[in-house]
Amino acid sequence: MVIATSFTSLLLQFFTIGFFLPFDSLFSTQGIMVMLLAAYAGAMWMFLTSAPKVYTVMVSDLEVARHLYEIILDLPKAEVPLHYYHNYEQTIGATGLDPLYLASNPSFSSSNTSIATAGLWYQLKKNTQLHIITGASLGKRNNQRHVCFDHDCLELILMRVEVRGLKFKIRSKKPLNFLVKDYDGMVVEMAEINN
């Protein structure tokens, strides 16, 4: 009888401590800190996966690029360019005001707004924009050249080229380099630049 009583009391004590031990440690200071860190990590993951992406392409001629992206590839212009991801140091140092405010206020000179929103802005996908800027050199045989550091950006442009039925030739897959011939016969080189 002594053995049975001590066994049941031991069993009761084990289940009582074992049952409340996770809840006790869960609501301790360390447990609350771990829960807060896990919630913060989840919120950051949600923000970063849903944050808008901006791909930048450097071109040798902005007007030729405008013709290619607007007319031939039929990319819609971005309604609200995500310029604050790129030229924030220029807008803070040059004007001290938001470039969207400057664009709507006629009392400021147009040179301030051109600094803030330089280049062309297109909507590539729902949450992805394409920023076209000048700065690339001409390619071989004085072909127009568009360079980008992001492989995914050039993949999206290549898919758009295929959908529009343009002639293209892939020169290399890693890094991605391909030629596009528009409807007028002009050849544009699209090149991925490795870091």
C-alpha positions as CSV (number, residue, x, y, z in Angstrom):
1,M,0.0,0.0,0.0
2,V,2.9,2.3,0.7
3,I,4.3,1.8,-2.7
4,A,0.9,2.5,-4.4
5,T,0.4,5.7,-2.5
6,S,3.9,7.0,-3.2
7,F,3.5,6.1,-6.9
8,T,0.2,7.9,-7.2
9,S,1.6,11.0,-5.4
10,L,4.7,10.9,-7.6
11,L,2.5,10.5,-10.7
12,L,0.2,13.4,-9.6
13,Q,3.2,15.6,-8.9
14,F,4.8,14.7,-12.3
15,F,1.6,15.6,-14.3
16,T,1.0,18.8,-12.3
17,I,4.6,20.1,-12.8
18,G,4.8,18.7,-16.4
19,F,1.5,20.2,-17.4
20,F,2.1,23.7,-16.0
21,L,5.9,23.9,-16.8
22,P,5.5,25.0,-20.5
23,F,2.9,27.7,-19.6
24,D,4.9,28.9,-16.7
25,S,8.1,29.3,-18.8
26,L,6.0,30.7,-21.7
27,F,4.8,33.6,-19.6
28,S,8.1,34.3,-17.9
29,T,10.1,37.4,-18.9
30,Q,12.3,35.3,-21.3
31,G,9.2,33.6,-22.8
32,I,7.5,36.9,-23.5
33,M,10.8,38.3,-25.1
34,V,11.0,35.2,-27.3
35,M,7.3,35.6,-28.4
36,L,7.9,39.3,-29.1
37,L,11.1,38.5,-31.2
38,A,9.2,35.8,-33.1
39,A,6.3,38.3,-33.8
40,Y,8.8,40.9,-34.9
41,A,10.6,38.5,-37.2
42,G,7.2,37.5,-38.7
43,A,6.2,41.1,-39.3
44,M,9.6,41.9,-41.0
45,W,9.3,38.8,-43.2
46,M,5.8,39.9,-44.3
47,F,7.0,43.5,-44.9
48,L,10.1,42.4,-46.9
49,T,8.2,39.9,-49.1
50,S,5.5,42.4,-49.9
51,A,7.8,45.5,-50.3
52,P,7.9,47.0,-53.8
53,K,10.9,46.1,-55.9
54,V,12.7,48.5,-58.2
55,Y,15.0,47.3,-61.0
56,T,17.4,49.8,-62.6
57,V,18.5,49.5,-66.2
58,M,21.2,51.8,-67.5
59,V,20.8,52.7,-71.2
60,S,23.0,54.4,-73.8
61,D,20.1,56.6,-75.2
62,L,17.1,57.6,-73.2
63,E,14.8,58.4,-76.2
64,V,15.6,55.0,-77.9
65,A,14.8,53.3,-74.5
66,R,11.5,55.3,-74.2
67,H,10.5,54.0,-77.7
68,L,11.5,50.4,-76.9
69,Y,9.8,50.2,-73.4
70,E,6.7,52.3,-74.1
71,I,5.8,51.6,-77.7
72,I,7.4,48.2,-78.6
73,L,7.2,46.4,-75.2
74,D,4.1,48.3,-74.2
75,L,5.1,48.8,-70.6
76,P,2.7,51.1,-68.7
77,K,4.2,54.2,-67.1
78,A,4.4,54.0,-63.3
79,E,1.8,56.2,-61.7
80,V,3.8,56.8,-58.6
81,P,7.5,56.3,-59.3
82,L,9.4,54.8,-56.3
83,H,12.1,57.5,-56.5
84,Y,12.6,57.6,-52.8
85,Y,14.4,54.2,-53.1
86,H,17.0,55.7,-55.4
87,N,17.6,59.5,-55.2
88,Y,16.8,60.1,-51.5
89,E,20.2,61.6,-50.8
90,Q,19.9,64.0,-53.7
91,T,16.4,65.1,-52.7
92,I,17.4,65.6,-49.1
93,G,20.6,67.5,-49.9
94,A,19.4,69.4,-52.9
95,T,15.9,70.5,-51.9
96,G,15.1,69.2,-48.4
97,L,11.5,68.5,-49.7
98,D,9.7,65.5,-51.1
99,P,10.0,65.4,-54.9
100,L,6.3,64.7,-55.3
101,Y,5.6,68.0,-53.5
102,L,8.1,69.8,-55.8
103,A,6.5,68.3,-59.0
104,S,3.1,69.7,-58.0
105,N,4.3,73.1,-56.8
106,P,5.0,75.5,-59.8
107,S,7.0,78.0,-57.7
108,F,10.0,75.6,-57.6
109,S,12.3,75.4,-60.6
110,S,12.1,72.4,-62.9
111,S,15.8,71.6,-62.3
112,N,14.9,70.4,-58.7
113,T,12.2,68.1,-60.0
114,S,14.5,66.7,-62.7
115,I,17.1,65.8,-60.1
116,A,14.5,63.9,-58.0
117,T,12.7,62.0,-60.8
118,A,15.5,61.5,-63.4
119,G,15.0,58.8,-65.9
120,L,11.9,56.8,-66.9
121,W,9.7,54.8,-64.6
122,Y,7.6,51.8,-65.8
123,Q,5.4,49.3,-64.1
124,L,6.9,45.8,-64.8
125,K,4.6,43.8,-62.5
126,K,2.1,44.7,-59.8
127,N,4.7,45.4,-57.1
128,T,7.7,45.8,-59.4
129,Q,8.9,48.9,-61.2
130,L,11.6,49.5,-63.8
131,H,13.7,52.6,-63.5
132,I,15.5,53.5,-66.8
133,I,18.6,55.8,-66.5
134,T,21.4,56.9,-68.8
135,G,25.0,55.9,-68.3
136,A,25.7,52.8,-70.4
137,S,28.2,52.9,-73.3
138,L,27.3,51.8,-76.8
139,G,27.8,48.1,-77.6
140,K,29.6,46.4,-80.5
141,R,28.8,48.0,-83.9
142,N,27.4,51.0,-82.1
143,N,24.3,49.0,-81.0
144,Q,22.2,50.5,-78.2
145,R,23.1,48.8,-75.0
146,H,21.0,48.3,-71.9
147,V,22.8,47.0,-68.8
148,C,21.4,45.7,-65.5
149,F,22.7,44.2,-62.3
150,D,19.6,42.0,-61.7
151,H,19.1,38.7,-63.4
152,D,15.4,38.6,-62.5
153,C,14.9,42.0,-64.2
154,L,16.3,40.8,-67.5
155,E,14.3,37.6,-67.3
156,L,11.1,39.7,-67.0
157,I,12.2,41.9,-69.9
158,L,13.0,38.7,-72.0
159,M,9.6,37.3,-71.2
160,R,8.0,40.6,-72.4
161,V,10.1,40.4,-75.6
162,E,8.9,36.9,-76.3
163,V,5.2,37.8,-75.6
164,R,5.4,40.8,-78.0
165,G,6.8,38.5,-80.7
166,L,10.1,40.4,-81.2
167,K,13.1,38.6,-82.7
168,F,15.8,38.0,-80.1
169,K,19.0,36.0,-79.8
170,I,20.4,34.8,-76.4
171,R,24.1,35.1,-76.4
172,S,24.7,33.7,-72.9
173,K,22.6,32.6,-70.1
174,K,24.9,33.2,-67.2
175,P,25.3,36.2,-67.1
176,L,22.2,36.8,-69.2
177,N,23.0,38.6,-72.4
178,F,20.7,38.8,-75.4
179,L,20.0,40.9,-78.5
180,V,16.6,42.2,-79.4
181,K,15.6,43.4,-82.8
182,D,12.6,45.8,-82.8
183,Y,10.0,46.2,-85.6
184,D,12.2,48.9,-87.3
185,G,15.2,46.6,-87.4
186,M,17.2,48.3,-84.7
187,V,19.3,45.9,-82.5
188,V,19.4,46.5,-78.7
189,E,21.8,44.5,-76.5
190,M,20.5,43.6,-73.1
191,A,23.3,42.6,-70.7
192,E,23.5,41.5,-67.1
193,I,26.5,42.8,-65.3
194,N,28.2,40.6,-62.7
195,N,29.4,42.2,-59.4
